[in-house]
């Protein structure tokens, strides 16, 4: 029984729920889509990456003007990179 508990604990600690995956821009929260359209008219979203970690979800958006914007799960901007 102790071995089973130790194995379960090890699996739980070494198995993570973290993942990153590319998603279509339509999967961005509505607030993020509105922010991009109003703040950067004429710019196009090139890629969106959904980053899921234990209890948080973030979206990383790459724009055609070289800008990258990170949004939280509610679509609020967290970080804007102008490089």
C-alpha positions in Angstrom: 0.0 0.0 0.0 2.8 2.4 0.9 4.5 1.7 -2.5 1.3 2.5 -4.3 1.0 5.8 -2.4 4.6 6.6 -3.2 4.1 5.9 -6.9 1.0 8.0 -7.0 2.8 10.9 -5.3 5.7 10.6 -7.7 3.5 10.6 -10.8 1.5 13.6 -9.5 4.7 15.6 -8.8 6.4 14.8 -12.1 3.3 15.0 -14.3 2.4 18.6 -15.1 -0.7 20.2 -16.6 1.4 22.7 -18.4 1.1 23.0 -22.1 1.5 25.5 -24.9 -0.3 25.2 -28.2 -1.1 27.3 -31.2 -4.7 28.3 -31.5 -6.7 30.4 -34.0 -7.2 34.1 -33.2 -10.9 33.4 -32.8 -10.1 31.5 -29.6 -8.8 34.7 -27.9 -11.1 36.1 -25.3 -13.5 38.8 -26.6 -11.8 41.5 -24.5 -8.4 40.6 -26.1 -9.8 40.7 -29.6 -11.4 44.1 -28.9 -8.2 45.5 -27.4 -6.2 44.5 -30.5 -8.8 45.9 -33.0 -9.1 49.2 -31.1 -5.4 49.7 -30.2 -3.8 48.5 -33.4 -6.2 49.1 -36.3 -4.8 47.8 -39.6 -2.5 45.3 -37.9 -3.0 41.6 -38.3 -2.6 38.8 -35.8 0.0 36.4 -37.1 -0.1 33.8 -34.4 -1.7 33.0 -31.0 -0.2 30.7 -28.4 -2.3 29.5 -25.5 -0.1 28.8 -22.5 -1.8 26.8 -19.8 -0.1 26.3 -16.4 -1.8 24.6 -13.4 -4.3 27.3 -12.5 -3.6 30.1 -15.1 -4.1 30.5 -18.8 -2.4 33.2 -20.9 -2.5 34.0 -24.5 0.6 35.2 -26.4 -0.2 37.1 -29.5 2.3 37.9 -32.3 1.3 40.8 -34.6 2.4 41.6 -38.2 4.1 44.9 -37.0 6.5 42.9 -34.8 4.6 43.6 -31.6 3.9 40.8 -29.1 1.1 41.1 -26.5 0.4 38.7 -23.6 -3.2 38.5 -22.3 -4.7 36.8 -19.2 -7.6 34.3 -19.4 -10.1 37.2 -19.3 -8.4 39.0 -22.2 -6.7 41.7 -20.2 -3.3 42.8 -21.5 -0.5 41.8 -19.1 2.6 42.7 -21.2 3.3 44.5 -24.5 6.6 44.0 -26.3 7.4 46.5 -29.1 10.5 44.8 -30.4 
